[in-house]
Every structure is written in structure tokens, then in C-alpha cells.
Amino acid sequence: MTVEIDGANNIVKTNTISEVTSANGVTVDGLSIKDSKLVTANSVIQTNITDQSINEAKMQISNTPTNGYALTAQSGNTGGMTWASVGGDNTPYFRADTTTQTVGSNAVLIFTNSVFDSASGYNTSTGKYTIPSGQGGYWWFQANATIGVSYTGMFFNIQVGGTNRLRGVTGNASLGTTHCSGILNVSAGNEITVALELGSSQALAGTAYLNSFSGYKLIT
């Protein structure tokens, strides 16, 4: 038992501090102090937290930080918080192109040269761009192709999972040039492809910039 004399208020306090056991530390008004640490099941009062005393190491975050990233709510991740890009630079983004290639009716174009690809989502062997993990949402896609000869009735499709979602038509009959672009709402893991609808097999023009496929995620 301890005795505390408060002369200013003419009171005597007893049992304010009690030594429970050496193993459990000292209990003060329901709070336990042990091994130089505060041990309690109760909430810590916000005003009692010293400024700048909680650093990143003391927070339960699912990944390591990157300069310019912000904490975002991710309920499926450890601690429910994840460092993520806050946008501002239209990422991820990619562009691929190709030179001479013979394509048939409704054939998926394979753009064999990856010009840039910030998230490594484009496959130069299959012609598929896979939406990266955590990057679902609204994207802008565009594609163009030229077969280099006069042609009519050529359609150009941007597909999601093999299903046509955007369509363009021949823009210059003398060159057989076509273009397609637009915004799509896609999910992580979706495969984006480009396909030509032709009545017969044709060869693409041999200049890379005439045959390209690109896209980027929109800032929302």
C-alpha cells in the first residue's frame, strides 16, 4: 500500500499505486507499466501521443514505400493499407508497332516491336496486352493499321477477351488505312487485342508507324 498526501486539497490518497508482482510490473489507475513500456487493453488517448512519435515502421502497411506514392485502402492486404500511385502521369502505358505481316479475316494483329511498356503488360508473341494487377478502371486505347493497297469493307476492332468493344472502318480507300480508338472500362487480368476484319488475306504496309497499338490508364 502507498499513501499520497495532497496538502493543497487536504486529501490523502491510498492504494493509488500498487505493486502487483514483479512479473506484471506496476499498475497505475488500471494501466500497467512493465519493462519500460505501457501495457494496456484500453485505448491510448490521442492527446497523450507525442507529436511525430509514430513512424512508418510502426504502421502495418502491406508493401514498401515509393517516393510520390500515397497510402490507399486495400481491404484484402495486410493491415488494410497499401502504398500506391495517386495518378497524375497516366500510368501504366504502352505502345507497340509492327512492319510487314500478312493477316487474314478477323485475325488478331501481332505488333512485334514493344516501343515502351511501363508495366510489362504487352506480349509481342501473342499480340495481347494484359491489364496489370490493381490497374482496372478506365483506359484509353488506340490502334491503326495500313495494308497499303486500295481496299473497301475493312473493319478494325479493339477487343477485350476476344470480344469486339471498339470498331473503326477504312479511313483511306486508296491506302487501306484504318484507325480505332476510345475509352474502355476494363478489369485487372483482361486481355486487350486488335483484330482486322478482311475478306481475304492481306499484307500490312512495311512502315512501323502505320501499324501500331497503344494505351494508357486514365487519371480518375
Summary of the structure (lengths in Angstrom):
residues: 220
radius of gyration: 31.9
end to end distance: 63.8
largest distance: 106.0
contacts: 579
relative contact order: 0.17
helix: 5%
strand: 45%
